[in-house]
Amino acid sequence: MNDKYLQIARSQSTRRKIAQLFLMGFRGSDLSENSEILKDIADENPGGVILFDRDMVHKKPVHNIQSPEQLKALTQKLQETAESPLFIGIDQEGGIIQRLKPEYGFPETKSHKHLGERDDPAYTEEQSALIADVLADSGINLNFAPVLDLAIQPKSMIIAGRERSFGRSAEKVAQHAEAYIKGHQNKNILTCCKHFPGHGSALGDTHAGFVDVTETWLEEELAPYETLIEKGMCPMIMTAHIFNANWDSSNPSTLSNKVLTKMLRGKLGFEGVVISDDMQMRAISDHYSLKDSLRLGIDAGLDMFCFGNNLLPEPVKLSDAIDAVEALLDAGEITEERIERSVARILELKATLN
């Protein structure tokens, strides 16, 4: 960790520090003076936002994204409102998982499965660069891709079943993920490897509830992470909400110090930003209060919490999340030094976007 960014983090007010820990989703694309997201950005200065094309709560097709022109105006306004640069993130993996769809005026993309089956890393890098070009033009600086999950369970409703894996082989997944990352690096778009420590052996979907991989997870699922971390290719890693009693008998990976600190930071040597998958997925939200999930996540080693506000009827307010962390600090359940280390990592990564 660069001491320069640790000093910057320490110089900020407590509330400003805490706000950097959150990447928030918001409803609609309202840019008027009454816009809640613009007020949140102006008042609190969060770490970033995440964009969606569909309102999954109200089953509406248009959410934050309507057209290339509208999206560019939206992201520009978000950044202009922010005191410091925002991560503006999106899930634009390719194929089925693409928020920037042709029906909104964006080009078609290839799925991870298609790229893996073609098995030409140069082609994968080329297709990745096309995605990154569109993101750059749209004012988006962070893509929650590539997926490093192995296609172990072909009937998986969330990974293999949605063509999100480059393949069954850890070597192939690492090779194509590296090519995908290079395609984004060339356009200065950040990537986020996911879903650590491996979702490909799970049949269940953590969007819907508790998912136990104790009997199905394989050690080889770590291999793509080991390869890419060693090569310095993972600036950010997203956690999976899966549960494995062999790692932690109490909490899912996202909330486990044994998984995020001992395994990811200790065993694998990862020094970048660790971000949660959406904390509103029911694997988390059905079992933990906001305050408890934040306490456990910070203790586990999370640097950022993603609240997509697109899965549950009641959105999580940024101010409430910050208040909850302040209460944890006041109660001595977490330390300010722990938060500062996360903020330093976040600021260091944001500095690469300049």
N, C-alpha and C positions, 0 to 999 in steps of 0.2 A: 504494500500500500504506500502510495506517495504521500510523504509528510505534508507537502504543500496543500493537498486537498483535505487532509485531516485538520490542518490549521484553519482552513476556510470554513469547514463544518463547525469547528468549535467557536468560531466568531459569530455564528448566526444565533438568533433567538431560539429558544426551545421549540416554540410552535413552528417556526420556519424549518427547523431540522426535521421535525416529525412529518410535516407535510410532504417532504421529499420521498417518504417511504410509500406513498400511495400513487397508484396509477388507476384512474377512475373512468368508468364508462358513464355516458349520459344519454338522455332520451331526446330524440329529434335533432334538428339542425338549426334551431333558432339562434340568430346572432343579434337580436335586438338588445336594447339596454336592460331588459328584464330577464335575459337569459341566465338561468341558474348556473350553468357551467362557467360562463364568463365571470359571474360574480365570485364563484368559488376560486377561480384562477386569480382574479384580482385581489381577493381578500386573503387567500391562504397560500397560493403559489405551490400547487402539488407537484409531485415528480413527473407526472405525465397523464395522458388520457389514452383510452383505447376506443377504436371506432368499429361500429357494426353496420351492416346493411339492412338487417331485419330486426324488428322489435319482437323478440321472442315471447314476451309477456302478453302482449296484446295481439300477436299473430298478424302483424302488419308488415308489408314487404319493404317499406322504406323507413329507415331509421336515421342514421347520420349521413348516409351516402345516397345521392340522387343522380349526380352526373359528374364528369371530370371538372367542369367549370365550378359547380357548386362546392365540390370537395376542396378544390384549391383555395377558394375564398374562405371556407370554413377553417382549414388548417392555418391559413395566414392570420386570420382573426384571433385564433387561439394563441398563436405564438406572440402576436402583437400585444395581447392582454397580459401575458406572463411577465413576471419580474425577472425570471431567469429561464433559459431554454427548457422546453418541455420535451419529454419523450412523447411522440405521437405514434402509437403502436396500432398494429392491425394483424389479423390472421389472413395472410395472403400466401398460403402454402403452394397453391396450384391445384387444378382439378376441381374436385367437389368442394374443397375448403378454400374458397376465394370470396372475399367480401366485395371486391371490385369486379363485378360481373359484366359480361358482354351486354346484358339487358340494360345496364346503366351507362353504356358507352365505352367500356373498357375492353381491352383485348382478351381473348381466350388464353388460358394457361394450361400447362401440363401437370398432371398429378405426380407425386413422388413414385407411385407404383409404375406409371408409364415410363418415367425416367430410369427407374431401376431395371425394368424389363428391356429397355433399349440398351442399357448398360454401356453408355458412351459418356464418360465424365466430361469431355469437351462439350458435348451437346447439353448435358445437365447445366454446366456453367453458362452456356449461351442462353438457355431458357430462363435460368435464374436472373441473368442480367436484364432480360426483357421485363421480368417482374419488377426488378429494382428500378429500371428506367421509369416505369409508371408510378411507382411509389415516390421517387424523387420529384417527378413532375407534379405530384399531388400534394407535396409538402409533408409526406409521411417519412419518418426517419428510423423507424424500428419495425421489423417484420418478425412476428412470432413463428419463426421457421429457421432451419429445417427441423423436421421430426426425426429423431434418432431411434425411435422405437423399432424393434425387430418384428417382422410379420410372423411371430411364433404361433399365434392363435388366429387361423384364417377366418374363423367365424366371429372374430371381435367386431362388435357393432360400432366401435369408436375409432379403431386404428386400421387394421387390414381391411375390414368391411367398408371403409370409406376411402380406400386407396391412398392412405397417408404414410405408408412405409415404403422405403426404397427396396426392401426385400427381407428375406429370412436370414441372410448372412451378415454377421457383424462387420466383416471386412467390406462387403459391398455397401452397406449403410454408411460406414465411415467415409468411404471413397466418394460416394455421391454427395454426402452431406458437405464434405470439404469443397467439392466443386460448386455446390449451391452457395456456400458461404462466400467463396471467391467471387462469384458473379455479383453478389451484393456488395462486397468490399470495394469492388472497382467503381461502384456508384456511390460510395460512402453511405450506404444504408446498413444500419446495425441488424444483426441477426440474433436469434435466441434459440439455442438448442433445447429440445423438449422431447419427452416428459420424463425427467430424472426421478428415480433410477431405472425407468423402463416400464412402459405401459403395454408393450406388445404381447405379453403372455396373459393378459387379463381378458376375461370374457365380458365382464361388466363394464358399465360406463359410470364414471365418478360424477358426471352431471346429474345422474339419477339417484345415486346413493352410495352406500358403503361398498367398496370393492376390495376383496381379500385375495392377494396373490401368493400367500404363504406356501401353497403347494404347487404353484405353477411357475413362479419367477425363476429365471436361470442366470447364473453368474455372467454369461456372455452378453447379457443386456447392458452391462457396464462398459464393454469393450469400445464402442464408438465414442463414448465420453472420454475414456482414457486416451484414445488416439488423438482426438481433437484438442483436448486440454493440453496434452504434451506438445502439440504443434502451435499452441497459442491461438487457436481458431474459434474459441467460444468466449465472446465478450460477456454473454449473459446466458444463464441457464434457467429454464422454467421447471418447477417441481410438479410431480404427479401426486394426486391425493390418494394413491393406493395404500393399502395396509399390508404389512408383512410382519408377522409375529416373530420371525427370525431376526428382524432388525430392531423392532420396537413392539413390545407387547401391549402398549397403551394407545399410541397415536399413529395416524397415517404419516406418510413420508413428509408432507409439507410442514407438519408440526413436530417433526422428530429431530432432536439434536443429534441422535445417533446416526441418522441418515444424512442430514445436511452439513453438520459440523465435523463429525468423526469420519464419515465416509467421503462426502464430496470435497470438503476442504482438507481434511487430514489425509485420507488414503489416496485420493486422486489429485490433491494439490491445487484445486481450483481457487483462483484469487479474484475472479470477476464478480459480477452482480448476480445474486440469486433472487429470482422473482417467483411468486406463487402462481399457480394456475388460478383461475377465477375462484375467489373465496366464497362466492355465492353458489357454487356447485353443491349439491345436496350431500355429498360425502363429507363436507365441512359444515355447511349451514344447518343441516338437520341435527348435528351432534354437539355443536359448540356455539356459545354466545359470541357476539362481536368481541367483547373484551377478552374472553378466554382464548379465542382464536388468535388475537393479536399478541397476547402474552406468550402463548406457546410458540407462535411463529417467530417472534423476536428471539426467544430463548433457543429455538431450533437453529437459527442462523439465517433466516430470511432477511434480505435487504429491502425488498419491495413487496407490497401486497397489491394484487390486482382485484378490483371490485368492478366487474363489467356492468353491473346494474341492468342486466338484460335477461336474467333467469328467474327472478322473484318479483312479485308484485310491488313490494316495498323496497325502493332503492336505499342503499347505504349512503348517508350524507357524509361528505368529506369532513365537515366540522365535527360530526359525532365520532368519526374514527380518530381524529386528532385528539379530541377530548378524552377518549378512552385510553390512548397512549399516555397522555398527560396524567391521568388518574393512576395508571400503573407506575409511572415515575414517582408521583407523590407518595404512593404506598410502598415504595422501595422494592417493587416486584421486578423491575428492570432498571438498568442504569443509563444515564445520559451518554456515558462513554461508549456503551454498546451501540446506541443509535448513531453516534458520531462516526463510528467506523463504517456503518452502512452508508451514511450520507457521503462520506469521503469516496467510497467506491462508485456511488451514483454520479457524483460530480466529476470524477476522473473519467468515467465513461462518456458523460455528456461532452466533455472537453474535446473528445475525438471527433465530434460532429462539426466543429468549427471549420 
